[in-house]
Amino acid sequence: MIPFEYRTPKSLKEAQKDLKEFGTDAKLIAGGTALVIMMKQRLVRPTCLISLRSVRGLNGITQKDGGLRIGGLVTHRELETSSLVRRRLPLLAETYRHVATIRVRTMATVGGGLAHADPNQDPPPTLIALGATVKAGSSNGSRVIPLDGFFTDYYETVLKPDEVITEVFVPRLPANSGAAFLKFLPRTADDYATVSAATVVTLDRARKIFTDVRIALGSVGTTPIRAREAEAVLRGQPVKAEALREAAEKAKQAVDPVSDFRGSASYKKEMAGVFVRRALEKALEGLSGRGKAKRSRPAPKRRKR
Ligand SMILES: Cc1cc2nc3c(=O)[nH]c(=O)nc-3n(C[C@H](O)[C@H](O)[C@H](O)COP(=O)(O)OP(=O)(O)OC[C@H]3O[C@@H](n4cnc5c(N)ncnc54)[C@H](O)[C@@H]3O)c2cc1C
């Protein structure tokens, strides 16, 4: 590694001052699980590291407007084990549990993970499906960014170099909603996904139709992908297995995976459809089984004459 200066600001204001001083030569460091690897590989060469570990106000998970406010420095492990998260949004705890190993999850932070923007990461599809937003602050003030429009390319986001992710907000699930995240990892349990899919479904229970659906996928493009056309297939439609299959077909058209050691592009595309359908089924099961998709009855067998 090349030599670098190490700053340990105690407040956001101090961190922002350091960022201003070094400009694009500086890098924030939170858990360090992604950044240190990139520095060792000389993919990034900051002359100054600004540690967020001692910055006040970036920790804690609290209830806000019925949803959850998660500090940018909260670790994956804290989210996974938080009784508040498990009670209010169990899908979030479950998703973070899928990331790597306990060792990585103990260090890796929510803000660091999102800023890293590797399209193979697990949390983004779930956070997008849940309608989460990111709050980013700089010396010019702060702004709220829907996670849906946050990722722009491989390891790229809309964040400006002087912006710090201070919190993530995840709204409450609407009534009559079910949510699911599925990670397909055929190699080892701590691997990145070959394909991942997150779904949130909201039903009008009286009429048994989808009033809202959100579908997002990971590992099948240069960013996490929201499958809007697949969602549109279901909105306003009765809960039926054929509709889920049709949405899964549309989801396949939304993805653009690359071939690598986790599978060929065509295999991943196929699996994207399979895992979207399964994630929709699982989200419906989460609605106490009452919203399960009806299978159409098989046609009666004809008697041979
Ligand atoms: C062995 C291994 C296996 C992994 N497996 C998985 C997996 O299965 N699934 C998965 O989802 N992920 C996986 N990961 C990736 C892991 O999720 C990321 O490394 C982690 O989330 C990064 O968080 P961090 O706090 O360590 O970020 P850091 O390494 O500290 O920083 C990452 C980037 O974010 C920037 N940054 C940090 N904090 C902020 C902030 N608050 N605001 C703005 N920018 C910031 C840094 O400048 C840097 O560019 C794996 C990582 C490792 C090392």
PDBQT file of the ligand as one rigid body, heavy atoms in Angstrom, charges set to zero:
ROOT
HETATM    1  C1  LIG A 401     -14.734 -11.495   2.270  1.00  0.00    +0.000 C 
HETATM    2  C2  LIG A 401     -15.909 -10.598   1.923  1.00  0.00    +0.000 A 
HETATM    3  C3  LIG A 401     -17.111 -11.183   1.550  1.00  0.00    +0.000 A 
HETATM    4  C4  LIG A 401     -18.210 -10.392   1.255  1.00  0.00    +0.000 A 
HETATM    5  N1  LIG A 401     -19.400 -10.986   0.914  1.00  0.00    +0.000 NA
HETATM    6  C5  LIG A 401     -20.509 -10.222   0.736  1.00  0.00    +0.000 A 
HETATM    7  C6  LIG A 401     -21.785 -10.807   0.483  1.00  0.00    +0.000 A 
HETATM    8  O1  LIG A 401     -21.964 -12.019   0.430  1.00  0.00    +0.000 OA
HETATM    9  N2  LIG A 401     -22.845  -9.982   0.308  1.00  0.00    +0.000 N 
HETATM   10  C7  LIG A 401     -22.743  -8.616   0.386  1.00  0.00    +0.000 A 
HETATM   11  O2  LIG A 401     -23.740  -7.931   0.282  1.00  0.00    +0.000 OA
HETATM   12  N3  LIG A 401     -21.540  -8.039   0.605  1.00  0.00    +0.000 NA
HETATM   13  C8  LIG A 401     -20.438  -8.801   0.787  1.00  0.00    +0.000 A 
HETATM   14  N4  LIG A 401     -19.236  -8.200   1.024  1.00  0.00    +0.000 N 
HETATM   15  C9  LIG A 401     -19.101  -6.738   0.866  1.00  0.00    +0.000 C 
HETATM   16  C10 LIG A 401     -19.399  -6.018   2.125  1.00  0.00    +0.000 C 
HETATM   17  O3  LIG A 401     -20.790  -5.922   2.242  1.00  0.00    +0.000 OA
HETATM   18  C11 LIG A 401     -18.759  -4.647   1.997  1.00  0.00    +0.000 C 
HETATM   19  O4  LIG A 401     -17.358  -4.834   2.039  1.00  0.00    +0.000 OA
HETATM   20  C12 LIG A 401     -19.205  -3.745   3.143  1.00  0.00    +0.000 C 
HETATM   21  O5  LIG A 401     -20.583  -3.555   3.127  1.00  0.00    +0.000 OA
HETATM   22  C13 LIG A 401     -18.524  -2.392   3.071  1.00  0.00    +0.000 C 
HETATM   23  O6  LIG A 401     -18.826  -1.671   4.252  1.00  0.00    +0.000 OA
HETATM   24  P1  LIG A 401     -17.660  -0.981   5.070  1.00  0.00    +0.000 P 
HETATM   25  O7  LIG A 401     -18.292  -0.242   6.190  1.00  0.00    +0.000 OA
HETATM   26  O8  LIG A 401     -16.589  -1.959   5.448  1.00  0.00    +0.000 OA
HETATM   27  O9  LIG A 401     -17.127   0.043   3.964  1.00  0.00    +0.000 OA
HETATM   28  P2  LIG A 401     -15.641   0.606   3.758  1.00  0.00    +0.000 P 
HETATM   29  O10 LIG A 401     -14.746  -0.462   3.233  1.00  0.00    +0.000 OA
HETATM   30  O11 LIG A 401     -15.188   1.353   4.964  1.00  0.00    +0.000 OA
HETATM   31  O12 LIG A 401     -15.947   1.689   2.604  1.00  0.00    +0.000 OA
HETATM   32  C14 LIG A 401     -16.450   1.279   1.342  1.00  0.00    +0.000 C 
HETATM   33  C15 LIG A 401     -16.644   2.529   0.481  1.00  0.00    +0.000 C 
HETATM   34  O13 LIG A 401     -17.667   3.358   1.027  1.00  0.00    +0.000 OA
HETATM   35  C16 LIG A 401     -17.179   4.669   1.344  1.00  0.00    +0.000 C 
HETATM   36  N5  LIG A 401     -17.865   5.020   2.593  1.00  0.00    +0.000 N 
HETATM   37  C17 LIG A 401     -17.816   4.348   3.771  1.00  0.00    +0.000 A 
HETATM   38  N6  LIG A 401     -18.692   4.848   4.640  1.00  0.00    +0.000 NA
HETATM   39  C18 LIG A 401     -19.312   5.876   3.999  1.00  0.00    +0.000 A 
HETATM   40  C19 LIG A 401     -20.334   6.802   4.377  1.00  0.00    +0.000 A 
HETATM   41  N7  LIG A 401     -20.954   6.761   5.580  1.00  0.00    +0.000 N 
HETATM   42  N8  LIG A 401     -20.726   7.740   3.479  1.00  0.00    +0.000 NA
HETATM   43  C20 LIG A 401     -20.145   7.796   2.240  1.00  0.00    +0.000 A 
HETATM   44  N9  LIG A 401     -19.191   6.934   1.823  1.00  0.00    +0.000 NA
HETATM   45  C21 LIG A 401     -18.784   6.002   2.699  1.00  0.00    +0.000 A 
HETATM   46  C22 LIG A 401     -15.670   4.517   1.439  1.00  0.00    +0.000 C 
HETATM   47  O14 LIG A 401     -15.008   5.714   1.128  1.00  0.00    +0.000 OA
HETATM   48  C23 LIG A 401     -15.414   3.429   0.398  1.00  0.00    +0.000 C 
HETATM   49  O15 LIG A 401     -15.396   4.002  -0.889  1.00  0.00    +0.000 OA
HETATM   50  C24 LIG A 401     -18.109  -8.969   1.318  1.00  0.00    +0.000 A 
HETATM   51  C25 LIG A 401     -16.895  -8.383   1.705  1.00  0.00    +0.000 A 
HETATM   52  C26 LIG A 401     -15.794  -9.176   2.016  1.00  0.00    +0.000 A 
HETATM   53  C27 LIG A 401     -14.509  -8.523   2.444  1.00  0.00    +0.000 C 
ENDROOT
TORSDOF 0
